[in-house]
Amino acid sequence: MANTKSSKKDIQNNQRNKARNTSVRSKMKGAVKKAHTAIETKATEKETVVKEALKIIDKTASKGVIHKKTAARKKSRLTKAANKIAPTTKTIKATKAKKAAKK
């Protein structure tokens, strides 16, 4: 049990942060699963679903819920799967790759 006032506040902050991180992480996992199912079923809206998942992965990393290299790995695997299984006329690229190319 916490004794000092600051340690009690730390416990409250940790609980609040855990709840927020769990929510953000589950939203990301759901988006990634939805993108994978869209890829496997060769859905017509595959491209938009994958782009939305990539966006959510970036947001999760920017909030510090997951590490930036973990986000990069997830995005890489998702785009690779999207382009490999059902390639469209234009390939889906990660948003960071486009920004790096412009510099």
VMD Tcl script that draws the C-alpha trace (Angstrom):
set ca {
  {0.00 0.00 0.00}
  {1.25 3.46 -0.86}
  {2.23 5.63 2.06}
  {3.08 9.03 0.63}
  {0.75 11.39 -1.16}
  {2.90 11.39 -4.31}
  {2.96 7.59 -4.53}
  {-0.84 7.52 -4.25}
  {-1.02 10.00 -7.11}
  {1.40 7.85 -9.11}
  {-0.91 4.88 -8.68}
  {-3.86 6.91 -9.97}
  {-1.83 8.14 -12.96}
  {-0.69 4.61 -13.77}
  {-4.26 3.31 -13.72}
  {-5.46 6.13 -15.96}
  {-2.58 5.65 -18.41}
  {-3.07 1.88 -18.48}
  {-6.74 2.30 -19.39}
  {-5.90 4.75 -22.17}
  {-3.07 2.61 -23.55}
  {-5.25 -0.51 -23.52}
  {-7.95 1.31 -25.46}
  {-5.54 2.65 -28.07}
  {-3.78 -0.70 -28.44}
  {-7.04 -2.62 -28.88}
  {-8.22 -0.11 -31.50}
  {-4.96 -0.67 -33.39}
  {-5.24 -4.46 -33.17}
  {-8.82 -4.31 -34.45}
  {-7.82 -2.15 -37.40}
  {-4.95 -4.49 -38.30}
  {-7.22 -7.56 -38.10}
  {-9.83 -5.81 -40.23}
  {-7.16 -4.98 -42.81}
  {-5.89 -8.57 -42.87}
  {-9.40 -9.94 -43.40}
  {-9.98 -7.40 -46.19}
  {-6.75 -8.55 -47.84}
  {-7.57 -12.25 -47.51}
  {-11.13 -11.88 -48.82}
  {-9.89 -9.59 -51.61}
  {-12.43 -6.93 -50.68}
  {-12.94 -3.98 -52.98}
  {-12.29 -1.47 -50.19}
  {-8.99 -3.18 -49.30}
  {-6.88 -0.13 -50.09}
  {-8.81 2.26 -47.86}
  {-8.97 -0.24 -44.98}
  {-5.21 -0.81 -45.14}
  {-4.48 2.92 -45.28}
  {-6.69 3.49 -42.23}
  {-4.86 0.72 -40.35}
  {-1.50 2.28 -41.23}
  {-2.74 5.63 -39.95}
  {-3.90 4.10 -36.66}
  {-0.55 2.31 -36.23}
  {1.24 5.64 -36.66}
  {-1.01 7.32 -34.10}
  {-0.42 4.51 -31.61}
  {3.34 4.90 -31.98}
  {3.19 8.69 -31.71}
  {1.30 8.38 -28.41}
  {4.05 6.13 -27.08}
  {1.85 3.08 -26.63}
  {4.08 1.02 -28.92}
  {7.69 1.58 -29.94}
  {8.32 3.29 -33.28}
  {10.24 0.29 -34.61}
  {7.36 -2.00 -33.66}
  {5.05 0.30 -35.60}
  {7.39 0.23 -38.59}
  {7.49 -3.58 -38.50}
  {3.70 -3.85 -38.32}
  {3.25 -1.38 -41.17}
  {5.84 -3.17 -43.28}
  {4.23 -6.56 -42.82}
  {0.77 -5.19 -43.53}
  {1.77 -3.41 -46.74}
  {3.79 -6.42 -47.87}
  {0.76 -8.67 -47.39}
  {-1.52 -6.22 -49.16}
  {0.75 -5.94 -52.18}
  {1.64 -9.64 -52.35}
  {-1.74 -11.33 -52.06}
  {-3.88 -9.06 -54.19}
  {-1.83 -6.43 -55.98}
  {-3.78 -3.59 -57.50}
  {-2.70 -1.26 -60.27}
  {-0.90 0.86 -57.72}
  {0.85 -0.62 -54.71}
  {0.03 0.50 -51.20}
  {2.89 2.32 -49.51}
  {3.42 3.36 -45.94}
  {2.93 7.06 -45.25}
  {6.40 7.54 -43.77}
  {8.03 6.21 -46.94}
  {6.30 8.88 -49.02}
  {7.44 11.64 -46.69}
  {11.03 10.36 -46.71}
  {11.09 10.29 -50.50}
  {10.02 13.95 -50.71}
  {13.00 15.09 -48.62}
}
mol new
graphics top color blue
foreach p $ca { graphics top sphere $p radius 0.5 }
foreach p [lrange $ca 0 end-1] q [lrange $ca 1 end] { graphics top cylinder $p $q radius 0.2 }
display resetview
